[in-house]
Structure formats: C-alpha cells, structure tokens
Amino acid sequence: MATLGILLSLGLLMYFAYRGVSVLLLAPVLALLAVWMSAGELFMVLPTYTQVFMKAMGGYLIQFFPLFLLGAVFGKLMEDSGSAAAIAQGIVQRLGHGRAILAVVLACAILTYGGVSLFVVAFAVYPIGSALFRVAGIPKRLLPAAIALGAFTFTMTALPGTPAIQNAIPNPFFGTDAFAAPGLGLIAAAIMLGLGAWWLNTQARRLMAAGEGYGADDDTATGGHTAAAPRPMPSFWLGLLPILLVIGTNFAMAKVVLPQVDTAFLAQPEYGGLKDARSLIGLWAIIVALTSAVLLLTVLHWRRWADLMKTLNDGAFGSMLPILNTATEVGYGTVIASLAGFVVIRDWVLGVAPGNPLVSEAIAVNILAGITGSASGGMSIALQTLGADYLAMARAAGISPELLHRVAAMASGCMDTLPHNGAVISLLTICKLTHRQSYGFIAMNTVVFPLLALVVVIVLGTLFGSF
C-alpha cells in the first residue's frame, strides 16, 4: 500500500502538472496524500507537512536562492539594456541569412552560456529568428526547436562553466564546481549541437522541398511582453562583455581564488560546523561571477536605463516563482523519500547496474525530471534522496565525483522537456505555435539527442574516467 501510494502520487503529479495546475499547490497536497496512504493515519499529515516538507523546502531556498535571484536580475538587465538583442543580431549579421537556423541556435547558446535566463533568451531571439526564417522561407514551426537547441540543451547541462542552476545543483552534493568533467562536457555539447543543427537543417530542406514555406504569422501577440519603442542597442562586443565576465570570473573563483582561501573558521558552530568548504566553493564562484556582471551592466549602461529600479525589481520578482516551484518539488521529494514504501523504489533504482552508479543516477534523474517536468526539480529530488548513496557507490567503484556531477546535470536535461514542461509551453506561446505543430521537432533536440549524448558520456566515463 505504501509503494502504491507513492506511485499514485507521482502519477497524479505528472497528470495535473500537464493540465496546468501549479506545482505550488500540487506538491504539498500529493506528498501528504502519499503520507496518508502509507501511514494510514490522518494525524501524520500535519507533522510531515511542517517538519519534513517545509524544512526541506526552506533548506533548498537557503542554499540556492542567491543563484536564482542573481540570475534573474542579470537576465533582466541584459534584456532591458539591449545587450541580449545586440548579441543575437550580431550573430545573425556574422553568419548571414543563409545560415538562419545556426544563427538562431548560436545566439541562444551564447546568451544562456553567459547566464541569461532561457525565458529572456526566447523573448530576445524570437523576433530576430522569425524575421530570418521568413526571409529564408524556412517553416516557422522549426523555430521553437532551434531556440530550444541553443537554450535548453548543451549550454544548460553539458558545457563546463555554465552558470545554469542545473550545473550548480550537484556542487554541494559532490563537492564539485561548474567546470566538472570539462572534456566529457565538451564532447556531449558537440554531439547535441552537431546532431541538432544537422537534423534541423535536414528537416528544413525536406519541408521546403515539399512546398511548405514560412507559414502564417500573427505578430499582434507579444507573449506577455508589452511592445516598447525601439531604443539604440549597444554594440555586439559591448553586449558580450558581461557574459565574458561571468565565464571568466566563475573560472577564476572556482579554480584559483577560492580554493586558496583559509576556510577553517567554517568549523565554528555559527557557520554550521562545516569541515570541508569544497561543497560551497562552486556556489560561491557563481555568486561572485553573477554579482560582478550585474554591477558591470549597471555601470556600463548607466545612461541607457529608462528606469533602473524597475528593471532590478522586475528581475528580483521574476526569480520568485522559479525558486519556489523548485523548492516545493524538493519538499515533495523529501517527503516521498521519508516513507517506508520508498525503500522498494530506492533499492530498485540503486540495483540497476550496481557496479556503475552512473547508470542508476542517469535513470533516477531522468525519471524524476520527466515526472516533475523540471530539470532542476527532478535532479534536486534525486540528489536529495540518493546523492549520498551515489557518492558512496562512486568512491567504492573508483569513480570521480566530477563524473557524477556531469552525468546528473546532463540527465536532468533529457526527459524534463516532455509536453507538460513549463519552458516548452512558454516557448510555444512566445512563438505563437502549438504542440501539434512544433513539439516533435523540439523533442528530437531536447530529449533524443541529449539522451544519446548522455549515453556516450557514461560509456566514455566508465572506460576512461573523468576528464
């Protein structure tokens, strides 16, 4: 009955999330449903909610809120300063209209690798991509897949150093940083980018040969953004400067500066009695990098701000829903992990390829990311519940924690983009298209090719270790 309650809870979570019900409502209700079915006592619901669910949710907020906040503020500053649009247009001008698909993909990739929110990227690149596709006669229903390839895949989970939250979540669990397993990450990124771009261009040629053109467009909608009077944009290189600062500062802090800092004081009770600062260095590095970029953007475009306070406030408020959604999912996962029935599920997952925890980790993260429709949420649940087990298994098998980090991050970016994923729904809304028109193209780039790249990384990592 206990295991059945967990499976029923997970099934209902996926069903209602697909129907558009907020996870802020779903997660606590369905977690407590599983508790009631497992314990058989209604009294257990309230103690579990206050002592397990809320504590886990609060712990996640304490740990990762600065990254969500700084990332959202940075993205809003990049958007309102015109830097995001300047980068996108600069890529287009350099590649030319004949490479419209690659131009859209690379524009999105540069922005997301620099720490700009994928939602900001979609809004910034859509108008440019739409104009490019229209001129080239490429069917518009391929545009969401091109944006998703650049924003939702290799720059989110594979490229070493990306400040994406998906690449930061494994840090405290494995004592790693954003540059974990850089060689394997670059190989995976090349697979996703190469196959994705090749496949999209192949589909474009096929559809155009069959007589399909750009198609109807409705530019009266704005996807929730209010059209503003055009303002002069900064130059391409000026727009790119904050992104270069994020990447460079992140590397310097994670690899050179912070490892040399004396952190013995962290062992004091007021700092949590922490004996090893490696679990924090990766997070600290990203915080410093994003803070530096926010300050640079603020000063660099001082005369460009129409209302700097509004931009900062909008960025801060924009971080609230993503962090609360993910923290709520972590609370849900912690409750599920506390139930007796979870032992059966945990033993099954850990029993998959017992000599190689990379396989088990990839399966667990993929399943949970698919159920929750969230890369960060699914990975957080998996690592909160099984991260210590995977680390112990990896040490016993001689597997590097950096390899665990890269596999976890990449696995979170495969099954997460099933049709009920919020980013997919938002992207289609921005592009004014439906699941029926475009989801098949999106899925190839965000599910199939990332899964293939993940398999390659697991095989290479098993054979040659982390590099």
matplotlib code that plots the C-alpha trace (Angstrom):
import matplotlib.pyplot as plt

x = [0.0, 2.9, 4.6, 1.2, 0.6, 3.9, 3.3, -0.2, 1.1, 3.7, 1.2, -1.2, 1.6, 2.5, -1.1, -2.2, 1.1, 0.3, -3.1, -1.5, -2.1, 0.7, 3.2, 3.0, -0.5, 0.2, 3.4, 2.2, -1.2, 0.1, 3.0, 0.6, -1.7, 1.2, 1.9, -1.8, -1.8, 1.5, 0.8, -2.9, -3.2, -4.6, -2.7, 0.6, -0.2, 0.3, 3.6, 5.0, 4.0, 5.6, 8.6, 9.6, 8.1, 8.6, 12.1, 13.3, 11.7, 13.3, 16.7, 16.7, 15.7, 18.6, 21.1, 20.1, 18.1, 21.1, 21.7, 18.0, 17.9, 21.2, 20.5, 17.1, 18.4, 21.3, 18.9, 16.6, 19.5, 20.7, 17.3, 16.5, 19.9, 19.5, 22.6, 20.7, 19.2, 22.6, 24.3, 21.5, 21.7, 25.5, 25.5, 22.9, 25.0, 28.2, 26.6, 24.3, 20.7, 21.8, 22.5, 19.4, 19.0, 22.6, 22.4, 19.4, 20.9, 24.3, 22.6, 20.6, 23.7, 25.9, 23.2, 22.4, 26.0, 26.6, 23.8, 20.8, 17.5, 16.1, 12.8, 14.7, 16.6, 13.4, 11.8, 15.0, 15.7, 12.2, 11.6, 15.0, 14.6, 11.1, 12.4, 15.3, 13.1, 10.5, 13.2, 14.8, 11.4, 12.1, 8.9, 8.2, 7.3, 11.1, 11.9, 11.0, 13.2, 16.1, 15.7, 15.3, 18.5, 20.5, 18.9, 17.6, 20.3, 24.2, 24.6, 22.3, 23.8, 27.0, 29.3, 31.8, 31.4, 27.8, 26.2, 22.8, 21.2, 21.2, 25.0, 25.1, 22.8, 25.3, 28.0, 27.1, 26.3, 29.6, 32.0, 32.4, 32.2, 30.7, 33.7, 33.4, 34.5, 35.2, 36.4, 33.3, 31.1, 32.6, 32.1, 28.5, 27.9, 29.4, 27.1, 24.0, 24.9, 26.1, 23.2, 20.6, 21.8, 22.2, 18.7, 17.0, 18.6, 17.6, 14.0, 14.0, 15.2, 12.6, 9.7, 10.7, 11.1, 7.5, 6.3, 6.0, 7.0, 7.3, 3.5, 1.1, 2.2, 0.5, 2.8, 0.0, 0.7, 3.6, 3.6, 3.0, 5.5, 4.4, 5.8, 8.1, 9.5, 12.8, 16.0, 19.5, 21.3, 24.9, 27.5, 27.9, 31.1, 29.8, 26.8, 29.0, 31.3, 29.2, 28.9, 32.6, 33.0, 30.6, 32.6, 36.0, 35.1, 33.4, 36.5, 39.0, 37.0, 36.3, 39.8, 42.3, 41.0, 38.5, 40.5, 43.3, 41.1, 41.5, 38.1, 38.9, 36.5, 33.6, 34.0, 32.7, 29.1, 27.7, 28.8, 27.2, 30.3, 31.4, 34.8, 35.1, 34.4, 34.5, 30.7, 30.4, 33.2, 31.2, 28.2, 30.4, 32.1, 28.8, 27.5, 30.6, 30.5, 26.9, 27.3, 30.2, 28.3, 25.2, 27.4, 29.2, 25.9, 24.5, 27.5, 28.2, 24.8, 24.1, 22.7, 20.7, 18.3, 14.8, 14.0, 16.8, 14.9, 12.0, 14.5, 16.1, 12.7, 11.3, 14.4, 14.1, 10.4, 11.0, 13.2, 10.4, 8.2, 11.1, 12.8, 9.5, 8.4, 11.7, 11.9, 8.4, 9.3, 12.3, 9.9, 7.8, 10.7, 12.0, 8.5, 8.4, 11.9, 10.9, 8.1, 8.6, 7.5, 10.3, 12.8, 11.5, 11.9, 15.3, 16.6, 15.3, 17.0, 20.3, 20.2, 20.3, 23.9, 25.1, 28.8, 28.2, 26.3, 26.4, 23.7, 21.4, 21.9, 21.1, 17.9, 16.7, 17.3, 15.6, 12.5, 12.1, 12.8, 10.2, 7.6, 8.0, 8.6, 11.5, 15.3, 16.2, 13.3, 13.9, 17.6, 17.1, 14.8, 17.1, 20.2, 18.4, 17.2, 20.0, 23.0, 24.9, 24.3, 25.7, 28.7, 29.5, 29.0, 31.2, 34.0, 33.8, 34.0, 36.8, 34.5, 35.3, 32.6, 33.1, 31.8, 28.8, 28.2, 28.3, 26.0, 23.5, 23.4, 23.1, 20.4, 18.3, 18.2, 16.7, 13.2, 12.5, 11.1, 8.1, 5.0, 4.0, 7.3, 6.7, 9.6, 8.2, 4.8, 6.2, 8.4, 5.4, 3.4, 6.1, 6.4, 2.6, 2.6, 1.0, 2.4, 1.0, 2.8, 6.2, 6.7, 8.0, 10.9, 11.6, 11.6, 14.3, 16.6, 15.8, 15.1, 16.5, 19.9, 20.7, 19.9, 22.3, 25.0, 24.4, 25.0, 28.2, 29.4, 28.5, 30.4, 33.5, 33.4, 33.2, 36.1, 38.4, 37.2, 36.6, 38.5]
y = [0.0, 2.4, 1.9, 2.1, 5.5, 6.8, 5.7, 7.1, 10.4, 10.6, 9.8, 12.5, 15.0, 14.4, 14.4, 17.6, 19.4, 18.6, 20.1, 23.3, 23.1, 24.9, 22.7, 25.1, 23.5, 20.1, 19.2, 19.5, 18.0, 15.0, 14.5, 14.4, 12.0, 9.6, 10.0, 9.2, 6.2, 5.0, 5.6, 5.0, 7.8, 11.2, 12.7, 12.1, 14.6, 17.8, 16.8, 15.6, 18.9, 21.2, 19.1, 17.4, 19.2, 22.8, 22.1, 20.6, 23.4, 26.0, 24.3, 24.5, 28.1, 28.9, 27.1, 28.2, 31.4, 33.7, 31.9, 32.2, 35.9, 37.0, 35.0, 36.6, 40.1, 39.6, 38.4, 41.3, 43.8, 42.1, 42.4, 46.0, 47.3, 45.8, 43.6, 40.4, 41.7, 43.1, 39.7, 37.9, 40.4, 40.3, 36.6, 36.9, 39.5, 37.5, 34.2, 35.7, 34.9, 31.7, 30.1, 31.2, 28.1, 28.0, 31.8, 31.3, 28.3, 30.1, 33.3, 31.4, 29.4, 32.4, 34.1, 31.1, 30.1, 33.6, 33.1, 34.8, 33.2, 31.0, 32.9, 36.2, 34.5, 33.2, 36.7, 38.4, 35.9, 35.2, 38.4, 38.1, 34.4, 35.0, 37.6, 35.4, 32.3, 34.4, 35.8, 32.4, 30.7, 28.2, 26.8, 28.7, 25.6, 24.7, 28.0, 26.8, 23.7, 26.0, 28.2, 25.1, 23.6, 26.7, 27.4, 24.2, 21.6, 21.7, 25.2, 24.3, 20.9, 20.0, 22.9, 23.3, 26.5, 27.3, 29.2, 27.5, 26.2, 22.7, 22.8, 24.3, 21.9, 18.9, 21.1, 20.7, 17.0, 16.0, 18.8, 19.9, 23.1, 24.2, 23.0, 19.4, 16.9, 19.5, 17.2, 15.0, 18.1, 19.4, 16.1, 15.9, 19.5, 18.8, 15.8, 17.8, 20.9, 18.9, 16.4, 19.1, 21.6, 18.9, 17.5, 20.9, 21.8, 18.4, 18.9, 22.4, 21.2, 18.3, 20.6, 23.3, 20.7, 19.5, 23.1, 24.3, 27.9, 30.1, 29.9, 32.3, 34.6, 36.7, 39.4, 41.1, 38.9, 39.6, 36.5, 38.6, 41.4, 44.9, 46.3, 49.2, 52.0, 50.8, 52.1, 52.2, 49.0, 48.6, 47.2, 43.4, 43.3, 45.7, 43.4, 40.4, 41.8, 40.9, 37.3, 37.0, 38.4, 35.8, 32.9, 34.3, 35.2, 31.9, 30.0, 32.2, 32.0, 28.2, 27.1, 29.8, 32.2, 30.4, 27.2, 29.2, 30.9, 29.7, 28.4, 26.8, 29.3, 27.4, 24.7, 27.1, 26.3, 29.6, 28.5, 25.1, 23.2, 22.7, 20.9, 20.9, 24.0, 22.2, 21.8, 25.6, 26.8, 26.0, 28.0, 30.9, 31.1, 31.5, 34.1, 36.2, 35.9, 36.9, 39.7, 41.1, 41.0, 42.7, 45.6, 45.9, 46.0, 48.6, 50.9, 50.1, 51.2, 53.9, 56.3, 53.7, 52.8, 54.1, 53.0, 51.1, 50.5, 48.9, 46.7, 45.5, 44.9, 43.1, 40.8, 40.1, 39.4, 37.2, 34.9, 34.1, 31.7, 29.5, 29.1, 28.4, 25.9, 24.0, 24.2, 22.9, 19.9, 19.3, 19.3, 16.8, 14.5, 14.6, 13.6, 10.7, 9.6, 9.5, 6.9, 3.2, 2.4, 4.4, 1.8, -0.5, 2.1, 3.2, -0.4, -0.9, 2.2, 1.6, -2.0, -1.0, -1.7, -2.0, -1.8, 1.5, 4.2, 6.5, 4.4, 4.4, 8.1, 8.8, 6.8, 8.3, 11.9, 11.3, 9.7, 12.4, 15.2, 13.7, 13.3, 16.8, 18.5, 20.2, 19.6, 21.4, 19.9, 16.4, 16.5, 18.1, 15.4, 12.6, 14.0, 15.0, 11.4, 9.4, 11.7, 10.3, 6.8, 7.6, 9.3, 6.3, 3.9, 6.0, 6.1, 2.3, 1.9, 4.4, 6.9, 10.6, 12.9, 15.2, 12.4, 12.0, 15.8, 15.9, 12.8, 14.2, 17.6, 16.1, 13.6, 16.4, 17.9, 14.9, 13.8, 17.2, 18.6, 16.3, 18.1, 19.3, 21.2, 24.8, 26.1, 24.2, 25.6, 29.2, 28.8, 27.7, 30.6, 33.1, 31.6, 31.5, 27.8, 24.7, 21.3, 19.6, 22.0, 22.0, 19.7, 16.8, 18.9, 20.2, 16.7, 15.5, 18.3, 18.3, 14.6, 12.3, 13.9, 14.7, 11.1, 9.9, 12.4, 11.1, 7.5, 8.5, 10.3, 7.4, 4.9, 7.2, 8.0, 4.3, 3.4, 6.3, 8.1, 11.8, 14.2]
z = [0.0, 0.8, -2.6, -4.3, -2.6, -3.9, -7.5, -7.4, -6.0, -8.8, -11.5, -10.3, -10.1, -13.7, -14.9, -13.1, -14.0, -17.6, -17.1, -15.9, -12.2, -10.2, -8.5, -5.5, -4.9, -6.3, -4.4, -0.8, -1.4, -3.3, -0.9, 2.0, 0.1, -0.2, 3.6, 4.4, 2.2, 3.6, 7.3, 7.3, 9.9, 9.1, 12.1, 10.4, 7.6, 9.6, 11.3, 8.0, 6.3, 8.9, 10.0, 6.7, 3.7, 4.9, 6.3, 3.0, 1.0, 3.3, 3.1, -0.7, -0.6, 1.8, -0.4, -3.9, -3.7, -4.4, -7.7, -8.8, -7.7, -9.3, -12.5, -12.9, -12.2, -14.6, -17.3, -16.9, -17.1, -20.3, -21.8, -20.8, -21.8, -25.3, -24.7, -25.4, -28.6, -29.7, -29.3, -31.2, -34.1, -34.1, -34.5, -37.4, -39.2, -38.9, -40.2, -42.7, -43.6, -45.4, -42.1, -40.3, -38.2, -37.0, -36.3, -34.0, -32.2, -31.6, -30.5, -27.9, -26.9, -26.2, -24.1, -22.0, -21.5, -20.2, -17.6, -19.2, -18.4, -21.1, -21.0, -21.6, -24.4, -26.1, -26.0, -27.3, -30.1, -31.3, -33.3, -34.9, -35.7, -37.0, -39.5, -40.5, -41.1, -43.0, -45.4, -45.9, -46.4, -43.6, -42.0, -38.8, -36.9, -36.8, -34.9, -31.4, -31.9, -32.9, -29.9, -27.6, -29.0, -28.2, -24.8, -23.3, -24.0, -24.1, -22.6, -19.7, -18.7, -20.7, -21.3, -18.5, -16.5, -17.4, -14.5, -15.2, -12.0, -13.4, -13.4, -9.9, -8.0, -7.9, -6.3, -2.6, -3.0, -4.7, -3.6, -7.3, -9.2, -12.5, -14.5, -13.5, -16.2, -18.8, -21.6, -21.4, -21.2, -24.4, -26.2, -25.1, -26.2, -29.6, -30.1, -29.1, -31.2, -34.2, -34.4, -33.6, -36.2, -38.8, -38.1, -38.2, -41.5, -42.9, -41.8, -43.2, -46.6, -46.6, -45.7, -48.2, -50.9, -50.2, -50.8, -47.2, -46.6, -43.5, -43.0, -41.4, -38.6, -36.0, -34.8, -32.9, -29.9, -27.6, -25.5, -22.4, -23.2, -23.9, -27.1, -26.3, -28.5, -30.0, -28.4, -29.7, -28.9, -27.6, -29.9, -30.2, -28.2, -25.5, -25.2, -24.9, -22.3, -19.2, -20.5, -20.8, -17.3, -15.9, -17.6, -16.7, -13.1, -12.5, -13.6, -11.7, -8.4, -8.7, -9.7, -8.4, -5.8, -3.5, -3.1, -1.6, 1.0, 4.6, 5.5, 8.8, 10.5, 8.9, 11.5, 14.1, 15.2, 13.9, 10.4, 10.7, 11.8, 8.2, 7.9, 4.2, 2.1, -1.3, -1.2, -1.2, -3.5, -6.6, -5.4, -4.2, -7.5, -9.4, -6.9, -7.3, -11.1, -11.5, -8.9, -10.9, -14.1, -12.5, -11.3, -14.6, -16.5, -14.2, -14.6, -18.3, -19.4, -16.8, -19.4, -21.1, -18.3, -18.6, -15.1, -13.4, -10.2, -12.2, -14.1, -10.8, -9.2, -12.1, -12.2, -8.5, -8.6, -11.7, -9.6, -7.1, -9.0, -10.4, -7.0, -5.2, -7.8, -7.5, -3.7, -3.5, -5.6, -3.3, -0.3, -2.2, -2.9, 0.7, 2.0, -0.5, 0.5, 4.1, 3.5, 4.1, 0.5, -0.9, 0.2, -2.5, -5.2, -3.9, -3.8, -7.4, -8.7, -6.9, -8.1, -11.7, -12.8, -9.1, -10.2, -12.1, -10.2, -13.3, -14.9, -11.9, -11.4, -15.0, -14.8, -11.5, -12.6, -15.9, -14.4, -11.8, -14.2, -16.6, -13.9, -12.5, -15.9, -14.4, -14.9, -11.6, -9.7, -10.8, -10.2, -6.8, -5.7, -6.9, -5.3, -2.0, -1.7, -3.3, -3.7, -0.7, -1.9, -5.3, -3.8, -1.6, -4.6, -6.8, -4.2, -3.8, -7.6, -8.1, -10.0, -9.8, -8.1, -11.1, -13.4, -11.1, -11.4, -15.2, -15.6, -13.1, -14.8, -18.3, -17.2, -15.8, -19.4, -21.2, -20.1, -18.5, -21.7, -22.1, -23.3, -19.8, -19.2, -18.4, -20.5, -23.6, -23.0, -22.6, -25.7, -27.9, -26.5, -27.4, -30.9, -31.3, -32.2, -30.8, -29.5, -32.6, -34.9, -33.2, -30.3, -32.4, -33.6, -30.1, -28.6, -31.0, -29.9, -26.2, -25.5, -28.1, -28.8, -25.2, -24.2, -26.9, -25.6, -22.1, -23.1, -24.8, -21.6, -19.4, -21.7, -22.0, -18.3, -17.4, -19.8, -19.2, -16.1, -15.7, -18.0]

ax = plt.figure().add_subplot(projection="3d")
ax.plot(x, y, z, "-o")
ax.set_aspect("equal")
plt.show()
